[in-house]
Amino acid sequence: MFDYQSLQNTKAYVKKSGVRAREACVPNELLTDAGRIEAVPAKARLRLALVDDHLILRQGLRALLEMEMDLEVVGEAGDTASAIELVRLTRPDVVISDIALPGRSGLEIIGELRACCPELRVLVLSAHGSEEYIRVALDARADGYVLKDSSREELLYAIRKVARGEQYLCQTITARVVTGYLQGSTMQRGAGGAALVTDRERQVLSRIARGLPNKLIAKELGLAVKTVEKHRSNLMRKLSLHNAAAITMYALKSGIVSVDDVKPAG
């Protein structure tokens, strides 16, 4: 049977976060009020790999995730060497990884993991919430960052969001990262390409920074989704930006958007 408490928790998080149901990063069947919810076919489930050197944490996380009908844990690893082999063999959709691992940092191997599985998404699950760790994770091209003291609902939301190809930063650290980037010089490396950004690309950039998905950007600007994706790719190349978080920080530092525009809901 489906865990209806999990369903209600998911709905409550969506409502609290100010995310409209149709835009939430959860399957539609988890948001319906119908009395019965059909099982998600195996081929439609998100395949997850867990990387953490604490066995009890992996076991607890696996138990939590496997309560969700659309998620499947395909394997676990306790160190970076095992993680690379796990990804090579199982080709998961998302790796949920700690930073502090035996031998090497979990962030150091992101490139190697993606070499094994190009479409892989990486979500960092860490106890470290300092700006330094978050900056390093973003620079390593992690797709999301969630603290270990986050709620179950936020973790599930983050997993589904990064699986859709979007970025996610835990709400408790978003403001900290914004402040750090505004005070730092990380975005200066893209200054030389600013003059090459077209007006249309700037329009796309501002909407990405405000957290709008490609489909909604396309609707607002009267463009095809593929055209928006092309503009996004071009502006990221010109400004040497590697993910949505970096785009947001650039837009803030350049005055294209304000802190209030990107402040997390709730």
N, C-alpha and C positions, 0 to 999 in steps of 0.2 A: 504493500500500500504506500501511496505517496505521503510524505510527511507534511501534513497541512500546517503544522506550526512553522515549519520552514517557509512555506508559502506565505503565511501571514507576516513572518519576520522580513521576508524579501519585500513584500508590499509596503511594510512600515518604513523600511530603509529608503525605498524609492520615494515615498511620500515625504519623509523627513528631509531628504536630500534635494527636493524640488525637481526631481527628474520625472518627466512625463512618462507614463507607462509605455507609450509607443516608441519612446526613444531610449528606454532602459536597456541595459546590456544583459537582459535575461530572456530566455526563450518565451515566446508568446503564451505557451501553455502554462507557464508559471505565473502568469498575470491574469488569467481568466478566472471568473467567478463561477464557472460551471461546476457541477457537483462531482464530475469525474474527470480525471486527467490521464490520458493515455501515456503509456511508457514511451520513452524516447528510443528510437531504433539505435542499435549499437553504432552503426556507421555515422549517425548524426551527433553522437556524444563528443564532447571535447576531451581529448586525450591529454592527460597531465602526467608530468614526471616531477617527483619531489627530491630536492637535494638539500640535505642538512645533516650535520655530523652527530646530531642527537637522535638516537633511535626512538626514544619515547615521544619526541615531538613529531617525528615522521609518522609514527603509528597513530597518534592523536589526530594529526592533520588528515591522514588517509581516511580515518573513520568519519571525520567531519565532512570531507568532500564526497565520499561515496554515499552519503545520505541524499545527494542531489541527483535526480534522474538524468540530467543532461551531462554529468561529469563522470569521467572514468580515469582512475589512477592506473597507469600502465607500468609503473616501476618506481623504485627509490634508489638513491645513492647517498653515501656518507662522505664522499670526498670527490675532488675534481676529476681525477682519472676515471673513477667509476661513473661519474656523471656524463663524461664524454662518450664512454662506451654505451651507456644506457640510451642516450639520445641517438647514437648511431644505429642501435639495434631496434629501438621501438618507435622512433620518429614521432614524438608527441607534438601536440599543437602548442602547448605551453609548458615551460619549465618554471617551477616555483622554487627559488633558490635562496639560501642564506648567503651572506657575504663571507663570514669567517668560516673557512673550511680548512681541513688539514692539508698542508703542502702549499696550495695556492689559493688566492682569493676567488670567490665565486664570480667576481666581475672580470677577472683576467681571462676567463675561458669563454666568455660570451661569443667572441669571434669564432672560436673553435667549434662551439656548439652549433652555430649557424652554418659553418662550413659543412657539418654533417647533415644539417636539416635547414635549408635556406629559408623556409617559411616559418621557422620557429619564433615564438614570442617568449620573452623572458620577463618574469615578474619577480622582483626582489622582495623577500619576506625577511625582515631584519629587526633586531632589537636596537640597532643604532639609528637614532633620529637626528644626529647632528648634521649641520649644513655641509660639512666636509664630505661625509659619506654619501649624501644625496647627490652632491656635485659630481663625485667620482662615478656614481652609478649612471647618471645622465650622460656623462662623457663617454662611458663604456657602451652607451646605446641600449641600456636596459629599457624595457617598454613600460615598466611600472614599478612603483616602490610603495610597499605597505609595511607598517610597523607590526611587530608581533603582539602588541597590546591592542590592536584594532579589533573591532567587533567581527563576528563571523559573517554578518551581512555585508560589511564593507569588503572583506576578503573575497567573498563570492562575487560581489559586484565588480571588483577589480579584475578578477580572473576572466570574467565574461567580456569585460571592456577591452582588455589587451588582446583577447582572442579575436575580437572584431577588427583588430588592426589599429586601435586607438591607444593613446597614452593614459596612464593613471598615476596620480600622486595621492597618497593618503591625505585626507583632509587636514589632519593635525599638523602636517609638515608643509603644506602648500604655501601658506603665508610666509613661513620661514625661508623657503627656497626663493620666493619672489623677492623678499627683502635682500637676501644675499646676492642675488644676481643684479639687483638695482644698484647695490653698493660696490659691486666688483667690476672687473673689466673683461669678463668672459665674452661678452657680446661684441667687443671692439674688433675682433678678428673679422667680423662680417661687414665692417664699415665700408670697405673699398667696393663692395658689390652693391651697396645701397642705391647708387646712381643708376645701376643697370636694371633695377626692379621697375616694371611697368606699372601704370595706374591700376590695371586690372589685377595684377599680381598683388599689389598693395591691398586692394579690396579683399582678395582672398586671404591674405595674411592676417588682416585685422579680424576676420571672422574665425579663422583657426584659433587665434589667440583668445577669442571670447568663448572658445569651446564648442563651436558649431560643427556638426558632422558634415562630410562632403555633400550629402544629399540635400541638406538644408541650405548650405552655401549655394549650391547649384540653383535651388528654387529661388532664393533671394536675388541672385544676380541674373537669372534667366539664362543659365548655361547648362550644358550637358554635364553629368557627373564626371565623365572622362576628361572634359575640358578643365574642370576644377582640379582634378588630379594632376593634369599636366602643368597647370599654373603652380600648384603646390610643389611639384618636383622641381620646376625651374627656379622658383624663389629660394628654395632650400639650397640648391646648388650655388646660386649666385651669392648667397649670404653665408655659406658654409655652416648651415644649420642641419642637424641630423635627426631631430624628432620634434614632436609637437610642443614639448616642454620648452625646448630651446627657442622655438618660434615665439612662444608666449613671452619669454624673457626678453627677446629682441624687441618685440612690439612694445613692451613696457618701457624698456630703456630708451627706445626711440620716440616715445610719446605717441605712438600710434593708438594705443589703448591705455586706459588708466587701471590702477590696481582694483578699483571697484568693478570694472568690467569683467575681471577674471577671478574675482573673489569667489571661493567655493560656496555653493548654496547651502542653506541650513545653518 
